Every structure is written in C-alpha cells, then in structure tokens.
C-alpha cells in the first residue's frame, strides 16, 4: 500500500481533529466532512496530500489542505505539520471582518462600555 494514502478516519485522528477514531467515524457518518467539496460517505475513504477537507464542527467550519498522510498519532506540534489551515484565510476579508466585529459585540458590556453608556445617558439628560 502507498504510504501517501491513508483512511479519512485515521487521518482525522492523526491530525487531532477528533480525540478517537470512533469519534472521527461518527463525524464522517454524520455528514460533517467533505473531501474536495464532495461529502465523505464512509470512514474508509482514501485521502492523499493535496486533498482539501471541509469539516463542520461545533458551529465552525474548518478547511484543511492535507500536506502529509501521517503514520501515527503524535504530539500536537507534529500533527500540525499534517495540514495547512485554510479556514483562517477564508475568515479574512470583508465577510470575516464583519463576523469578527459581530462576535465582539455579543455578550455583556465591559466596564469601558458601561462607562460610555453612563456618559451618553448623562449627556442626553442635560
């Protein structure tokens, strides 16, 4: 067997996208993984360097380009060498900037925000 080709579930486990191979298989069977824009039907799907994986996980979309197949599960630093993260590149630009600004506004106001609100209220009462 060619070492540059590996099962999809194994690769997800090697790259530390999933904690276990069983969880990687569940992720694939749930339809959350696409290989080169095509939904992966089975965990036994073969992938090779150059393939682009799109993984929907926890409300986030991860886009990884496979750089190496890997041979075993190793440390995070070694696993990081198996892929190139393209999801950061897709988040930049106007749409990514708007999403970042929206995420910053959601939640409770900070102390600085509360001070600004009090200042605006005081000015409106004058």
C-alpha positions in Angstrom: 0.0 0.0 0.0 1.2 3.5 -0.8 2.2 5.4 2.3 0.9 8.7 0.9 -2.6 7.4 1.1 -4.5 6.9 4.4 -8.1 6.3 5.5 -10.0 9.5 6.3 -10.9 8.5 9.9 -7.3 7.7 10.6 -6.1 11.0 9.2 -8.6 12.9 11.3 -7.3 11.1 14.4 -3.7 11.6 13.4 -4.2 15.3 12.8 -6.0 15.6 16.2 -9.3 16.8 14.7 -11.0 14.0 16.7 -10.0 12.5 20.0 -10.6 8.9 18.9 -11.1 7.1 15.7 -14.6 6.2 16.7 -15.4 9.9 17.1 -13.8 10.6 13.7 -16.0 7.9 12.2 -19.1 9.4 13.8 -18.2 12.8 12.5 -17.8 11.4 8.9 -21.1 9.3 9.1 -22.9 12.5 10.3 -22.0 14.1 7.0 -19.8 16.8 8.6 -16.8 16.0 6.5 -16.2 16.8 2.8 -13.3 15.8 0.7 -12.6 18.1 -2.3 -16.2 19.5 -1.9 -17.8 16.1 -2.0 -19.4 14.7 1.1 -17.5 11.8 2.5 -19.7 8.7 2.7 -17.5 6.3 4.6 -14.6 6.5 7.1 -12.6 4.2 4.8 -12.4 7.0 2.1 -8.8 7.3 1.0 -7.2 10.7 1.1 -3.8 11.8 -0.1 -1.7 15.0 0.1 -3.3 17.8 -1.8 -6.9 16.9 -0.9 -8.9 19.7 0.8 -11.1 18.7 3.7 -14.0 20.8 4.9 -15.1 19.9 8.4 -18.2 21.3 10.1 -17.8 21.0 13.8 -19.4 22.8 16.7 -20.8 25.6 14.6 -17.5 26.3 13.0 -16.2 25.3 9.6 -12.6 24.1 9.3 -10.9 24.0 5.9 -7.7 21.9 5.9 -5.4 21.1 3.0 -3.7 17.7 3.5 0.1 18.2 3.4 1.1 14.7 4.6 -0.7 11.4 5.2 0.9 10.7 8.6 1.8 7.3 10.0 0.7 7.5 13.7 -0.8 9.9 16.2 1.8 12.2 17.6 2.1 15.4 19.6 0.1 18.5 18.5 3.2 20.1 17.1 3.8 17.1 14.8 0.1 16.8 14.0 0.0 20.4 12.9 2.5 19.5 10.1 0.0 17.2 8.5 -2.2 20.0 7.2 -2.4 23.6 6.2 -5.2 25.6 7.8 -7.1 27.4 5.0 -10.1 28.3 7.3 -8.1 31.3 8.6 -7.6 32.6 5.1 -11.4 32.4 4.4 -12.1 34.3 7.6 -10.1 37.3 6.4 -11.6 39.8 4.1 -14.9 41.8 4.4 -17.1 38.9 5.5 -14.6 37.7 8.1 -14.1 41.2 9.4 -17.9 41.7 9.9 -18.2 38.3 11.6 -15.3 39.3 14.0 -16.9 42.6 14.8 -20.3 41.0 15.5 -18.7 38.4 17.7 -17.0 41.2 19.7 -20.4 43.0 20.3 -22.2 39.9 21.6 -22.3 39.4 25.3 -22.3 41.5 28.4 -20.9 45.1 28.1 -17.4 45.6 29.5 -16.6 48.2 32.2 -15.5 50.5 29.5 -18.8 50.0 27.6 -20.8 50.7 30.8 -18.9 54.0 31.3 -19.6 55.1 27.8 -23.3 54.3 28.3 -23.4 56.3 31.5 -21.7 59.2 29.7 -24.2 59.1 26.9 -27.1 59.0 29.4 -25.7 62.0 31.3 -25.4 64.0 28.1 -28.9 63.2 27.0 -30.3 64.4 30.3 -28.6 67.8 30.0 
